[in-house]
Amino acid sequence: MFVTIINEDKYVSVDGIGYSGLSFNIPDNISAIQWKDNEGEVEYTEVNKHKPQNTVITSIEEFNGAIQAWQIKHDSVLNPPSPSEQELLNLCKGKAKTLLQLTDWAVLSDVSLVNKAEFEAYRSTVRAFIIQPVINPVFPEAPQAIWAPSGGGVYQGNNSSSANLVE
């Protein structure tokens, strides 16, 4: 096991995975600890322009509090807590708002779609998730735009630049 502890930053790295801002107590005169397998070194902070020599250590047990803080953080990263019911409801509402924004263009008065009513129905269903969000929403699929050009024929597609003319 390779461990690095930097006291000032409250940083601990174990086998190359590090986290800062951890909560642990190590004496202020210790700057850093390096540990590899069965031995390590303690590096001390400078005091009055004098920096004590590093000390070789043969046990990391004295610094287990820092390693435990790392383990708690690491476990929370690997297994984040499940979102709360309120968070799930907020996610539902947020996705519904995004889906509505993506189809705002379809209901503008100057947009000529053959299937405008499909967009209105879709948006009504999606809007219901904003008004009454649910934990496990199943959102409908957005309709595909069918354009009604003034020159005859019908265009199908998501926008006029990628639409296909159907006679």
Secondary structure, DSSP 8 states (H G I E B T S, - for coil): -EEEEETTTTEEEETTEEE-S------TTEEEEEEETTEEEEEE--BTTB----EEES--GGGHHHHHHHHHHHHHHHS-----HHHHHHHHHHHHHHHHHHTGGGGSTT--BTTHHHHHHHHHHHHHHHHS--SS---------EE--TTSSEEESSSTTS-EEE-
